[in-house]
Amino acid sequence: MSPDDLHEFWQVLEELVALDTTTPVSDQGLAEVERVLRPFGCYGVGERLLGGGDPTDRIWMYTHVDTKPPGDLQRWDTDPFRLTADHDRWLGLGVSDSKFQLLNALLVRRAMGGFVLIDTSEESDHHANAQAIIAEASPEALIVCDGTRGDHDAYNGVSGQLDGLIHLETGMPRRHPSQSEGAVLQRLSDLSADVQRRGLRFTVTGLSGLSEERSLSLQEVAVRFDLRFSDEERPRVADFLARWSHSTRQMMWPVQGAEVRTFSIPTSLSPASFSTRLGREEPLGARFVIAVPGSEVDNQTHMPNEFIRPPQILRHWWALSRVVSELTEAHV
C-alpha cells in the first residue's frame, strides 16, 4: 500500500464513519454507503447487500459496513461519527468492526481481482441473506474480513457462537440466611466444574437473580453466557447443553471450508474465535473458508472510543493481499 493509497483510505474511511450505519442500516444509509463506495465498483446485489467486482470470480471476500449503536455518548472522547486522529490512533464508530477491513478488501480487489460481498445487517438479527447468495455462487474460496486477530493473521474458518441463559434452581424456598439449605452457590460450582471438565470456551457475561429488600437466600439464578465452538466441538457442546436447563438468545454456527490450507503468513489450522451470521447448520459450500480479521484486542471494539492504528491497516492489507495472491497462484 502506497502513501497515496493510505491518503485515499483516510478520505473514504472518513466518509464511511460520518454515515450512520447503525444496524440495521436505514434505506437512506444504504443509499449513502452505495454512493461512497461506487468509485470502488460497488453496486446493490441481493437483499440489502452490496457487491464489488465480478461475482463469477472464484475468490470472494465477505465483510460488513453496519455497526453496533455508539452507546453512551458521554463516554466517547470524540464524536463517534467523525473520524479523528489522536496521536497514533484513528477513532470512530465502526473503524475496527469492520469499516477498515471493508476498505482493504476493496483495495485488494481493485489490484488483484476477486469479488467483495458487503453485508449491511451483520450486527443485527434482521440480516440480509448473504449466506444464501454465497451458497448459490459456491466460490472456491471465501475470505472473511472481520473480527479480531490473535497470534495469527489468517485462520481456517470462524467459530460458532451461542449467546444464552442457563437457569439454575435448587428447588428450595428462600429463607433467612441462617436457616438456608440448598444454596445456589453449589449449583454455580457444579456448572463451573462441568465447563472446566469439558474444556469449553465458556464466558459468563451476566448473572441475575431475584432481589428483595430483606436478606434471603438465593435459590434461583440465571447465568448469561457466551460459548464459542468449532465444527468438531459441536457434539461436546450439544452434550453440555442437554445437561443444563437453558434458553438461547442467539446462535451462529461455525463456518469452515471443506479443506484446510496454510499460507506464507502466520496461519492457524483452527478457526478464529469470532463468529459470523454466515454460519448455518449445513455447510456453506466453499472449498476454503479463510478468516483474515485485522482488528487488535485493544481496539475497544463495540465500546466507546473504538479505534485503529495505521500500522494495523498496513498489516491487514498485506495479509489479505498474500492470501488472495497465493489462492490465485494455486488457480483457486
PyMOL commands that set and color helices and strands:
alter all, ss='L'
color gray80, all
select helices_A, chain A and resi 3-18+27-40+73-75+95-112+130-137+177-179+184-198+231-243+310-329
alter helices_A, ss='H'
color red, helices_A
select strands_A, chain A and resi 42-45+49-53+59-64+84-86+89-91+115-119+141-144+154-156+160-169+201-209+220-229+246-252+267-268+288-291+307-308
alter strands_A, ss='S'
color yellow, strands_A
deselect
rebuild
show_as cartoon
